[in-house]
């Protein structure tokens, strides 16, 4: 218990520090999502601490992912009229993005000659972590590996997303929200809220829809792809 509390405090402390650095610099490569894990890994290696010891406290933060996802319902409620007005466009955009994400994951796995477990673990990479891990388990993947792919996808999507939006001159808040939420799930949604409240809200619903679509599409497309 003591070790768990120490690692929990360490994680929170490092995160708050890197968050302040990110706020001061505004550079995506200084994001807490990138720097915090690297510093924690470095600390574990230097001290010879095991992942199991760290996770005794770290798992409490992981358990907060589900209520954090549910908390997105607040901005959704505030912007319900906008969501209702653009429901068809949002659903169509998220569906096409989800199909693209799943198929591109399968093609990437095939191109990299990944084994069965790794390949299936890669498939739900564009879904928010708690649901991605559940999908991974249901299709024969390794949830912990899926979590790594999800984080990498979110970080890369957040780093590249704003640049892509600028290059293609996408200024519509609905389109921006759908793009970031579908491609980069929770991390993209955090970035979307930096752009505007409405963009963040659309990103929130897109992230949730992408997860729901993936639950049905991932196993079906994987079965077709394999056979």
Secondary structure, 3 states (H helix, E strand, C coil): CHHHHHHHHHHHHHHHHHHHHHHHHCCHHHCHHHHHHHHHHHHHHHHCCCHHHHHHHHHHHHCHHHHHHHCCHHHHHHCHHHHHHCHHHHHHHHHHHHHHHHHHHHHHHHHCCCCHHHHHHHHCCCCCHHHHHHHHHHCCCCHHHHHHHHHHHHHHHHHHHHHHHHHCCCCCHHHHHHHHHHHHHHHHHHHHHHHCHHHHHHHHHHHHHHHHHHHHHHHHHHHHHHC
